[in-house]
Structures are given as C-alpha cells and as structure tokens.
Amino acid sequence: MSSLGEIRETVPEKCQICGVFAETRPYGPNGEQVCFECGMADLITTEFQANKFLFGE
C-alpha cells in the first residue's frame, strides 16, 4: 500500500484542542494535533482529516 502518512506510535505531545499531553494525530479541524478523546468528539472531521493525511483524499 502506498500512502502519504503512516500509522505508528509517537512521543506524547500537547493536544492543540484540550491541552492534555498524549499521543496525538493531525486530525483536528484545521490539521491540529489532537488526542484520541478530542478526535473521537468529532468523528466526521477526524475521518476526513485521517483520509486526507493517509491517502491524500
């Protein structure tokens, strides 16, 4: 599979929405680094941003 991004464990960073230090992904509304809880709070946006990051959609 060829993709733009990859899924792997990362060093904890500060969530750009709630401020907690956790493993984050660039799936926020404007590509912000968000924690799992913030990502799950808006599943439509998270799915869109994940597809954009991983597959360039």
C-alpha positions in Angstrom: 0.0 0.0 0.0 1.3 3.4 -0.9 0.2 6.3 1.2 1.2 9.8 2.3 1.3 9.2 6.0 1.8 6.2 8.3 0.3 4.9 11.5 2.8 4.4 14.3 3.2 5.1 18.0 4.5 8.6 18.7 6.0 10.6 21.6 3.3 12.3 23.7 2.7 15.9 22.6 0.3 18.6 23.8 -3.2 18.3 22.2 -3.9 21.5 20.4 -7.5 21.4 21.4 -7.7 20.4 25.1 -4.0 20.8 26.1 -3.5 17.3 27.6 -0.2 15.6 26.9 -0.9 12.4 25.0 -0.2 10.6 21.7 -1.6 12.9 19.1 -2.5 12.8 15.4 -3.0 15.6 12.9 -6.8 15.0 12.6 -8.1 18.3 14.1 -10.5 20.6 12.1 -7.6 22.5 10.6 -4.9 19.8 10.8 -4.2 20.4 14.5 -2.5 17.7 16.6 -5.3 16.1 18.6 -5.5 13.4 21.3 -7.8 10.4 21.0 -10.6 11.9 23.0 -10.7 15.1 21.0 -10.5 13.1 17.8 -13.4 10.9 18.8 -15.5 14.0 19.8 -16.0 14.9 16.1 -15.9 11.7 14.1 -16.8 13.2 10.7 -13.9 15.7 10.8 -11.5 13.1 12.2 -12.3 10.6 9.4 -12.0 13.4 6.8 -8.6 14.5 8.1 -7.3 11.0 8.6 -8.2 10.1 5.0 -6.6 13.3 3.8 -3.4 12.6 5.8 -3.1 8.9 5.0 -4.4 8.8 1.4 -4.3 12.3 0.1 -8.1 12.4 -0.4 
